[in-house]
Amino acid sequence: MAAPTTVGLTPASSICTSRHTSNVLTGIFVRLLQEHFSDSQNLEFNGENEYADSAETRPAMQLQDYIWTPSNETTKIQIQPVWAYNPQDIQRRPALYVKRNAQRPQRMAINDGMTIAARRTGPLPTDIEVRGEYHSVMVLGSHTIFCAGGTGAEVELLAQEVFDQVAMFAPLLRTDFKFHRVAMQELGEIAILDAEGGNHYVIPVVIAYAYALAWRIKQIAPWLKSLSVEVHPSPDP
């Protein structure tokens, strides 16, 4: 007798109840960056170089001082959704702004339908009827992280730090937050940001992802049951 097939189920996650709504997705990337920049030891560009002979040979400009804290008065870098953008903050510190881009569905089957089969085991296996129509589509979307700062070198380092961080932890993000796919899509070009009080620079970093949206249609009453159709003769001319 062939060995039974074992189906592995991933552990339950809070995303199962909150789902992949736009505000939840934005919050995921905001919190990911806030946690990353909360400790200089997390940073790739933190001023440490194991191959440097002395402090003089270490890179002059790094991100070890760009530490995020929950207090707007003490934080050295602003990390928040793009709708919380404040031009005055750009004058005081660099910033990472997270913005959701458009999402679009991708068909997975005819009429977005799924077929589910179930069988009761026992002396006489019998099929189990599962009522309801099951459907699923793949939702493709992306978020852009705008890395803004006062100098070109500053935003180049910030953008590379963000790009490398998400690229390296993409496998864990996919598992923990139930993405079908998550990957870096683009490290954009540097541009001038016209902020109040002077020109600043910005680089967009784009994260692409896909997740499944599944649902079941359970018919409670026949459609059009309450529709009444009556035929009346036309009036005489």
RAUR-V132821 format. One record per residue. N is the residue number from 1. RES is the residue in one letter. D_FIRST is the distance of its C-alpha to the first C-alpha in Angstrom with 2 decimals. Layout:
n=N res=RES d_first=D_FIRST
n=N res=RES d_first=D_FIRST
This chain:
n=1 res=M d_first=0.00
n=2 res=A d_first=3.77
n=3 res=A d_first=6.43
n=4 res=P d_first=8.86
n=5 res=T d_first=12.01
n=6 res=T d_first=15.09
n=7 res=V d_first=18.29
n=8 res=G d_first=21.41
n=9 res=L d_first=24.51
n=10 res=T d_first=27.90
n=11 res=P d_first=30.28
n=12 res=A d_first=32.77
n=13 res=S d_first=36.12
n=14 res=S d_first=39.60
n=15 res=I d_first=39.44
n=16 res=C d_first=37.05
n=17 res=T d_first=40.02
n=18 res=S d_first=42.85
n=19 res=R d_first=41.13
n=20 res=H d_first=42.46
n=21 res=T d_first=45.96
n=22 res=S d_first=48.77
n=23 res=N d_first=50.42
n=24 res=V d_first=47.19
n=25 res=L d_first=46.48
n=26 res=T d_first=50.09
n=27 res=G d_first=49.87
n=28 res=I d_first=46.80
n=29 res=F d_first=48.67
n=30 res=V d_first=51.91
n=31 res=R d_first=50.37
n=32 res=L d_first=48.47
n=33 res=L d_first=51.81
n=34 res=Q d_first=53.74
n=35 res=E d_first=51.44
n=36 res=H d_first=51.51
n=37 res=F d_first=55.31
n=38 res=S d_first=55.85
n=39 res=D d_first=55.70
n=40 res=S d_first=57.23
n=41 res=Q d_first=54.49
n=42 res=N d_first=52.02
n=43 res=L d_first=54.13
n=44 res=E d_first=53.58
n=45 res=F d_first=57.31
n=46 res=N d_first=58.68
n=47 res=G d_first=61.44
n=48 res=E d_first=59.58
n=49 res=N d_first=59.27
n=50 res=E d_first=58.04
n=51 res=Y d_first=59.77
n=52 res=A d_first=63.15
n=53 res=D d_first=65.85
n=54 res=S d_first=67.74
n=55 res=A d_first=68.02
n=56 res=E d_first=70.30
n=57 res=T d_first=67.64
n=58 res=R d_first=65.05
n=59 res=P d_first=64.68
n=60 res=A d_first=67.66
n=61 res=M d_first=65.93
n=62 res=Q d_first=62.59
n=63 res=L d_first=61.05
n=64 res=Q d_first=61.28
n=65 res=D d_first=63.92
n=66 res=Y d_first=62.02
n=67 res=I d_first=60.47
n=68 res=W d_first=59.42
n=69 res=T d_first=60.32
n=70 res=P d_first=60.10
n=71 res=S d_first=63.90
n=72 res=N d_first=65.59
n=73 res=E d_first=68.59
n=74 res=T d_first=66.90
n=75 res=T d_first=64.02
n=76 res=K d_first=64.65
n=77 res=I d_first=62.38
n=78 res=Q d_first=61.76
n=79 res=I d_first=58.13
n=80 res=Q d_first=57.74
n=81 res=P d_first=56.97
n=82 res=V d_first=59.33
n=83 res=W d_first=60.95
n=84 res=A d_first=62.34
n=85 res=Y d_first=64.23
n=86 res=N d_first=67.69
n=87 res=P d_first=70.04
n=88 res=Q d_first=71.85
n=89 res=D d_first=68.76
n=90 res=I d_first=68.61
n=91 res=Q d_first=72.10
n=92 res=R d_first=70.99
n=93 res=R d_first=67.55
n=94 res=P d_first=64.74
n=95 res=A d_first=62.05
n=96 res=L d_first=58.50
n=97 res=Y d_first=58.19
n=98 res=V d_first=54.84
n=99 res=K d_first=54.87
n=100 res=R d_first=52.17
n=101 res=N d_first=52.22
n=102 res=A d_first=51.18
n=103 res=Q d_first=47.63
n=104 res=R d_first=46.17
n=105 res=P d_first=43.01
n=106 res=Q d_first=40.67
n=107 res=R d_first=38.75
n=108 res=M d_first=34.99
n=109 res=A d_first=34.30
n=110 res=I d_first=36.36
n=111 res=N d_first=38.36
n=112 res=D d_first=36.67
n=113 res=G d_first=33.81
n=114 res=M d_first=30.18
n=115 res=T d_first=27.43
n=116 res=I d_first=25.21
n=117 res=A d_first=22.21
n=118 res=A d_first=20.75
n=119 res=R d_first=18.39
n=120 res=R d_first=18.54
n=121 res=T d_first=15.37
n=122 res=G d_first=15.71
n=123 res=P d_first=15.70
n=124 res=L d_first=17.15
n=125 res=P d_first=16.41
n=126 res=T d_first=19.75
n=127 res=D d_first=21.26
n=128 res=I d_first=23.72
n=129 res=E d_first=27.00
n=130 res=V d_first=28.36
n=131 res=R d_first=32.08
n=132 res=G d_first=34.21
n=133 res=E d_first=34.50
n=134 res=Y d_first=32.89
n=135 res=H d_first=34.78
n=136 res=S d_first=34.93
n=137 res=V d_first=37.35
n=138 res=M d_first=37.76
n=139 res=V d_first=41.09
n=140 res=L d_first=42.79
n=141 res=G d_first=45.67
n=142 res=S d_first=47.66
n=143 res=H d_first=50.06
n=144 res=T d_first=53.14
n=145 res=I d_first=54.53
n=146 res=F d_first=58.24
n=147 res=C d_first=59.52
n=148 res=A d_first=63.27
n=149 res=G d_first=65.97
n=150 res=G d_first=69.53
n=151 res=T d_first=69.09
n=152 res=G d_first=66.99
n=153 res=A d_first=65.76
n=154 res=E d_first=64.69
n=155 res=V d_first=62.51
n=156 res=E d_first=61.04
n=157 res=L d_first=59.75
n=158 res=L d_first=58.51
n=159 res=A d_first=56.66
n=160 res=Q d_first=55.00
n=161 res=E d_first=54.00
n=162 res=V d_first=52.41
n=163 res=F d_first=50.70
n=164 res=D d_first=49.19
n=165 res=Q d_first=48.15
n=166 res=V d_first=46.13
n=167 res=A d_first=44.71
n=168 res=M d_first=43.41
n=169 res=F d_first=41.94
n=170 res=A d_first=40.48
n=171 res=P d_first=36.82
n=172 res=L d_first=37.48
n=173 res=L d_first=39.38
n=174 res=R d_first=36.55
n=175 res=T d_first=34.08
n=176 res=D d_first=36.53
n=177 res=F d_first=38.18
n=178 res=K d_first=35.25
n=179 res=F d_first=36.71
n=180 res=H d_first=34.67
n=181 res=R d_first=37.07
n=182 res=V d_first=40.22
n=183 res=A d_first=42.43
n=184 res=M d_first=46.06
n=185 res=Q d_first=47.66
n=186 res=E d_first=51.22
n=187 res=L d_first=53.85
n=188 res=G d_first=56.88
n=189 res=E d_first=60.45
n=190 res=I d_first=63.11
n=191 res=A d_first=65.64
n=192 res=I d_first=68.73
n=193 res=L d_first=68.41
n=194 res=D d_first=71.73
n=195 res=A d_first=71.81
n=196 res=E d_first=74.92
n=197 res=G d_first=77.23
n=198 res=G d_first=76.07
n=199 res=N d_first=73.38
n=200 res=H d_first=69.96
n=201 res=Y d_first=66.88
n=202 res=V d_first=63.36
n=203 res=I d_first=60.11
n=204 res=P d_first=57.16
n=205 res=V d_first=53.60
n=206 res=V d_first=50.97
n=207 res=I d_first=47.42
n=208 res=A d_first=45.03
n=209 res=Y d_first=41.92
n=210 res=A d_first=39.50
n=211 res=Y d_first=37.66
n=212 res=A d_first=35.79
n=213 res=L d_first=37.59
n=214 res=A d_first=35.31
n=215 res=W d_first=36.43
n=216 res=R d_first=35.68
n=217 res=I d_first=38.27
n=218 res=K d_first=38.37
n=219 res=Q d_first=40.87
n=220 res=I d_first=43.01
n=221 res=A d_first=45.45
n=222 res=P d_first=45.86
n=223 res=W d_first=47.73
n=224 res=L d_first=51.34
n=225 res=K d_first=51.41
n=226 res=S d_first=54.77
n=227 res=L d_first=56.26
n=228 res=S d_first=59.01
n=229 res=V d_first=60.34
n=230 res=E d_first=63.68
n=231 res=V d_first=65.81
n=232 res=H d_first=69.61
n=233 res=P d_first=72.15
n=234 res=S d_first=74.20
n=235 res=P d_first=77.79
n=236 res=D d_first=80.59
n=237 res=P d_first=82.44
